[in-house]
Amino acid sequence: QVQLVESGGGLVQAGGSLRLSCVDSGRTFSNYNMGWFRQAPGKEREFVAAITWGGRHSYYADSVKGRFTISRDNAKNTVYLQMNSLNPEETAVYYCAARWYSKPTSSRSRDYDYWGQGTQVTVSS
């Protein structure tokens, strides 16, 4: 069973940085590709980044390339999202999600099997 809990959200000024964490309390974290998504009020959930189960490959939405970094520590059952140069349009609830390792890494939210409850990120101008 996968149980994901995000943390690290908060209020930051434009241009600032935040590091999000997502911990899995289960025992099978290393069997899952992991993704980060975000959802702003009134908008659809959108892909941010993904990383393969072993951490060898990562993928990013064009809008965050060069500013965000996804990483994972399987020994700690944790996936991270380092976010730099944040702008107000990136204010959203950020979610982590898990997809079984044998399935290709995906940018589609419907392809993920488990979700966390989300953490709010607010970027002030």
N, C-alpha and C positions, 0 to 999 in steps of 0.2 A: 504494500500500500504506500502510495506517495502522498505526503502531506506537506504542502509548501507554505512557507511564511516569509513574506517580504518585510524588509525594514530599510531604514536609511533615508526615507523621504523627508520632505520638509520645505521650508521657505528659503529661497536663495535669490540673490539679485541677478539681474541679467549679466551674463558674462561669467558667472560663478560656476562652481562645480559641486557635484554630489556623487556619492558612491552608494548604490543600492546593493543590498544583499538579499539572497533568497535561500533559505535553509530548508532542507528536506528532512523530516523527522523519521522517515522510513529507512530501510536498509538496502534499497536498490537504486540509489541515486545514480551510481555510475552506469546503470543500464539505460539511462535516458539522455537523449538529446534535449537541450534546454533552450528556451526562448524567452525574450522579453518583448512585451507589447505595451501599448499605452492607449488610453482612451480619454479624450477631452470631452467636456460636457457638450451634449448634442451631436457628437461625432461618433463614427464607427471606431471600433478597436483597430489599431494599426500596428503592424510589425515594426520592431525596433532593431532587434539583433537576435542571433541564434548561435549556438555552439554545439559541436558534436560531443558525443558521450565521453570521449577521451580527451577532449580539449584541443584536438589537432587542427580543426577547421572552424572558422567563424565567419559569419555573414552579417551584413548590415544593410539597413535601409539607406538609400542614397542620401537622405536628409541628415543622417547622423555620421556618415563616414568621415573619419579623420577627427571626430570630436568625442565619440563614445567608444568604449572598449568593453567587450564582454569577456569574462574569464571564469574559470571554475577551479575549485579545489575539491576533488572527490574524497579526499581523506576527511574533509570537514563537511561533506554533503552540502556544499554551498556553491552557488553561482553568483557572480557579481556583475554589476553594470556601472562602470566609471563614466560619468557624464561631465564633460567640460564645455565651456563656452555656451552655457544654456541661454536660451532666449525665451521670452514670455509665451510664445506660441507653443512651447513645449510643456506648458502647464497641463497636467493630466494625472490620472491614476495610472500607475505603472504596475504591470502584472508580470509575474514569471509563470512559465508553463513548461510542462514536461511531455515529451513524445518518445515512445519506445525506440530504442537505439536501432533496431532493424529497419525502421521506416526512415525514409530520407528526411533530412532536415528541411523544414518548411517555413514559409513566411505566412502561411494561412492559419488563422486562429482556429478554424474548425478542425485542423489536423492534430491538434494537441489534446492529450488525454487527461491531464490534470492541470489545475490552476490554483494559484494562491489567491488571497483575498484582496491584494493590491495595496499599494502605498502611495499616498498623495505627494506629488511634486508640484510646488507652486513657484513660478519664476516671476519676480516682480520687475517692472520696468524702471 
